[in-house]
Amino acid sequence: MSPPGPAHERLAEAVRRITHQLVCTEADPEALGRAAAAIEAVADDLAPVTPEWTLSVPAFSPSKAPHDYFPFSPQIGLANPLAPPVRVLVDDDGVVHGTANLDGAYEGPPGCVHGGIIASLFDEMLGIANITAEVGAMTGTLTIRYRSPTPLRTDLTLTARHVGVDGRKVRAEGTIHAGDRLCAECDGVFIIVDHERWRAAGGAAPA
């Protein structure tokens, strides 16, 4: 499969819009039926050129940009409509920075981002910090402290940094803020995996 491009990202963004509208719409059943028929037609059109299963772009690509090596990530993938609208970059010191503004599709408590969404974003951000430090590893544990509600429809800033390595254990930490207010923080322990054993267990080792 070739790397995704602008057309993938455009379609993913359109599906994100539809997802938000479906969650929040006040449309009547007839309008919803017309929308469903239109989307079903698009799905039928794409079905013949969509394999049942294919690996996407390898997790470890030559690019150092997270959106390039995780284009289909369900957390930050610009070509995956499941991913929240998060933009991520890595600074010269290896610190990962993200920005996001999440809508009603990601709601947990009224007006707030679901805690599970927060956990998944931390998982990805801390993983990226480790990859940047050239010690990519599998998640062992995430310890998340929800300090205050994380609001919807608000500009959020996310940070993550690699902390260190102790044997097979790789440590990273991160935060989410709404303005100056700390919403959540996370400490993660990741495990360096032997790729041959991973393949033997049925996993697909990174390229």
C-alpha positions in Angstrom: 0.0 0.0 0.0 1.4 3.4 -0.9 1.6 6.2 1.7 -1.6 8.2 2.1 -1.8 11.7 0.6 -4.1 14.7 0.6 -7.0 12.7 -0.8 -6.9 10.3 2.1 -6.8 13.2 4.6 -9.6 15.0 2.8 -11.9 12.0 3.0 -10.9 11.4 6.7 -11.8 15.0 7.6 -15.1 14.7 5.8 -16.0 11.5 7.8 -15.0 13.4 11.0 -17.5 16.1 10.1 -20.2 13.5 9.5 -19.4 11.8 12.8 -19.8 15.1 14.7 -23.0 15.9 12.9 -24.4 12.4 13.6 -23.8 12.8 17.3 -25.1 16.3 17.5 -27.7 16.6 14.7 -31.4 17.5 15.1 -32.2 16.2 11.7 -35.4 14.3 11.2 -35.5 10.6 10.2 -36.0 11.3 6.5 -32.9 13.5 6.4 -30.9 10.9 8.2 -32.2 8.3 5.8 -31.0 10.3 2.8 -27.6 10.8 4.5 -27.3 7.1 5.2 -28.1 6.2 1.6 -25.5 8.7 0.3 -22.8 7.3 2.6 -23.8 3.7 1.8 -23.2 4.6 -1.9 -19.8 5.9 -1.2 -18.9 2.7 0.8 -20.2 0.5 -2.1 -18.0 2.5 -4.5 -14.9 2.0 -2.4 -15.6 -1.7 -1.5 -14.1 -3.2 -4.8 -10.8 -1.5 -4.3 -10.5 -2.1 -0.5 -8.7 -5.4 0.5 -10.1 -7.2 3.5 -6.9 -6.6 5.3 -3.6 -4.8 4.5 -0.8 -3.4 6.5 -0.5 0.4 6.4 2.7 2.4 6.2 5.4 0.9 8.4 5.4 2.4 11.9 9.1 3.3 11.6 9.4 5.3 8.4 12.4 7.4 7.4 10.5 10.6 8.3 10.8 12.0 11.8 7.3 13.6 11.7 4.7 11.6 13.7 1.9 12.2 11.3 4.1 10.6 8.5 5.0 7.4 10.3 1.5 7.0 12.0 -0.8 8.2 9.1 -3.5 5.7 10.1 -3.2 5.9 13.8 -6.6 5.9 15.6 -5.2 8.6 17.8 -3.3 11.0 15.6 -3.6 9.6 12.0 -4.6 12.4 9.6 -5.9 9.6 7.2 -7.9 7.9 9.9 -11.3 9.5 10.7 -11.4 7.6 14.1 -8.6 9.9 15.2 -9.4 13.1 17.1 -8.3 16.2 15.2 -4.8 16.4 16.9 -1.8 18.0 15.4 1.6 16.7 16.7 5.2 17.9 16.2 8.5 17.2 17.9 10.9 20.0 18.9 14.6 20.0 18.7 14.9 18.7 22.2 12.8 15.7 21.5 9.7 17.0 23.3 6.4 16.1 21.7 3.9 18.9 21.4 0.2 18.5 20.4 -2.8 20.7 19.8 -6.4 19.7 19.7 -9.9 21.0 19.9 -12.4 18.1 20.4 -16.1 18.2 19.6 -19.2 16.3 20.8 -18.1 13.0 19.2 -15.5 12.7 22.0 -17.7 13.6 24.9 -17.7 11.8 28.2 -19.1 13.8 31.1 -21.3 16.6 29.8 -19.2 19.2 28.1 -16.0 17.3 28.8 -13.6 15.0 26.9 -14.1 11.3 27.7 -11.4 9.9 30.0 -10.8 7.0 27.6 -10.0 9.4 24.8 -7.5 11.2 27.1 -5.9 7.9 28.0 -5.5 6.9 24.3 -3.9 10.2 23.4 -1.4 9.9 26.3 -0.6 6.3 25.0 0.2 7.7 21.6 2.0 10.9 22.7 4.3 9.0 25.1 4.9 6.4 22.5 6.0 9.0 20.1 8.4 10.5 22.7 10.0 7.1 23.0 10.3 6.6 19.3 11.9 10.0 19.0 14.4 8.9 21.6 15.0 5.8 19.4 13.6 3.4 22.0 10.2 2.6 20.6 8.4 0.1 22.9 5.0 -1.5 23.7 2.8 0.0 26.4 3.1 -1.7 29.8 1.3 0.6 32.1 -0.2 4.1 32.0 -0.8 5.9 35.3 -3.1 8.8 34.6 -4.1 11.5 37.0 -7.2 13.4 36.0 -6.6 16.8 37.7 -9.5 18.8 36.3 -12.2 18.3 33.6 -10.9 18.5 30.1 -13.3 20.7 28.2 -14.8 20.1 24.8 -14.6 22.8 22.1 -11.5 24.3 23.7 -8.0 24.6 22.5 -5.9 22.0 24.3 -2.1 21.6 24.5 -0.5 18.2 24.9 3.1 17.5 25.7 5.1 14.3 26.2 8.8 13.6 26.8 11.0 10.5 27.1 12.3 10.1 30.6 14.8 7.1 30.5 15.4 3.4 30.1 15.9 0.8 32.9 16.6 -2.6 31.3 13.6 -3.4 29.1 11.5 -0.7 30.7 11.2 2.6 28.9 9.6 5.6 30.8 7.9 8.7 29.5 5.5 11.3 30.9 3.0 13.8 29.5 0.4 16.5 30.3 -2.7 18.0 28.8 -3.6 21.6 29.5 -6.6 23.9 28.7 -4.9 27.2 28.7 -2.9 27.4 31.9 -5.1 24.8 33.6 -3.7 21.3 34.1 -6.3 18.8 33.0 -4.5 15.5 33.2 -1.0 14.1 33.5 0.5 10.7 32.8 3.4 8.5 33.6 4.0 5.5 31.3 6.1 2.4 31.4 6.8 0.8 28.0 8.4 -2.5 27.4 11.1 -3.2 24.7 9.9 -6.2 22.7 12.0 -8.8 20.9 10.6 -8.6 17.4 11.3 -12.2 16.6 9.3 -13.4 19.6 6.6 -10.9 18.7 6.3 -12.3 15.2 6.2 -15.9 16.6 3.3 -14.8 18.8 1.4 -13.6 15.7 2.3 -9.9 15.8 3.6 -7.9 12.9 7.0 -6.4 13.8 7.7 -2.9 12.7 9.7 -2.6 9.5 
